Structures are given as structure tokens and as C-alpha cells.
Amino acid sequence: MPFLSEKASSAVAAGSTGGYLNPSKIQSGTSVRFALLDDNPLEFFEIWAEASDGSVKPFRFRDDPTPEDISTEFGSDYSRRLNREGTGPEPSKFAIAVPVFNHDAGGVVQVLQVSQKSINREFDSISQMDDYSNLLEWDFVLSKEGNGLNTEYSLRAVPRKKGSQEAINTAWEEAKSGGFDVSRLLSGGNPFKEG
């Protein structure tokens, strides 16, 4: 019998922030288990911008944006964040976003957004192995060690959690019937609902 109730476990789940599973929010030394719900991730380039009040917002582009693309999207309300060294603008980052079923957050549909090259390389490597030809039949465990520039991630495919397929199917059908569309991220929208 688990020490924490299902509600408490969900509240302290690693990397779970609302409707998103963010690898950088996973606590060092922990992992999160999830199932992919789509084997065709949304691919884009992302730049974080800062408003005059200090708030930040991601801007996403289908292709690596030109300075003109960035200027058009930002308008006069946002400016590009500086890189870590403060010597120039932060570069755009290639990223993917894909719907997942997060076993560790009480079995909910979330958006996994990954801009970390090491995780994307591991997804690509796993997807090219014959044993994992259908990624939707497997669970994945994403682990994190370290913080800041010393962060290391590992991703491994594991057998589907016993007895979870029906819950996965139900949660995904509910999300889709509720209007889920991951491509809304490109326009700054909410993938879980229109408007």
C-alpha cells in the first residue's frame, strides 16, 4: 500500500505543472513515467521573449525564424531575452510537443514539450529500433540528474504499465472530444481547448 494517497501523489508528482510535463521541472534524482498518445510530435522552433513588465512568453515558429519573423511576432510589446553570458540574444531552440498520459500525475493527459537535445536524440534513437517500431505501445521513463548547466537526462522505453491501457484510451478520447489540438501551441493558444 502506498504511503501517500493518489491525490497527494498527484500533487507532488515530478515535473507536473498543470497540463504540461516539463523536463526541466523534474526534480533532480527523480523520474516520471508516461505513455505517448501520438507518434507524430509537433515540431517547431521556440524563442522566449520578455515584456516591459518582466513577464516572459514563448513564441513558436514552424521553421527557424529570421530576424524579420521574430520582429513581426514580437511587435513592440516584447524583446528577445539575452543568452546566459549576456552577450547577445538567446538563440531559437528546436523543440517538440506531444500529448502524453502521465502515470505519475494521477493518470492525466498532458503536453510533453522537449527542447533538450539529449532527450530528442534518445526519442529518435529508440524510434529507430525494430523492437520499438510502435512507440504508442510502450511507456517511457524520463529521469533527471543535476541542475542548471550540469543537468543530465535519460529516457528509456519500458513495458506498458500493467492494467493501464484502458485508462490511457479513456483519458485520450476525453481530451480529443474536448477539443485537444497540440498545434494551437504555434499561435500561443491552449492545446486543451479553443479560445
ABEGO torsion letter per residue (X at the ends): XBABBAAAAAAABBGBBEABBBAAABBBGBBBBBBBABABBBBBBBBBBBBAAGBBBBBBBABBBBAAAAAAAAEAABBBBBBAAGABBBBBBBBBBBBBBBAAAGGBBBBBBBABAAAAAAAAAAAABAAAABAAABBBBBBBBEBEAABBBBBBBBBBBBGAAAAAAAAAAAAAAAGBBAAAAAAGBBAABBX
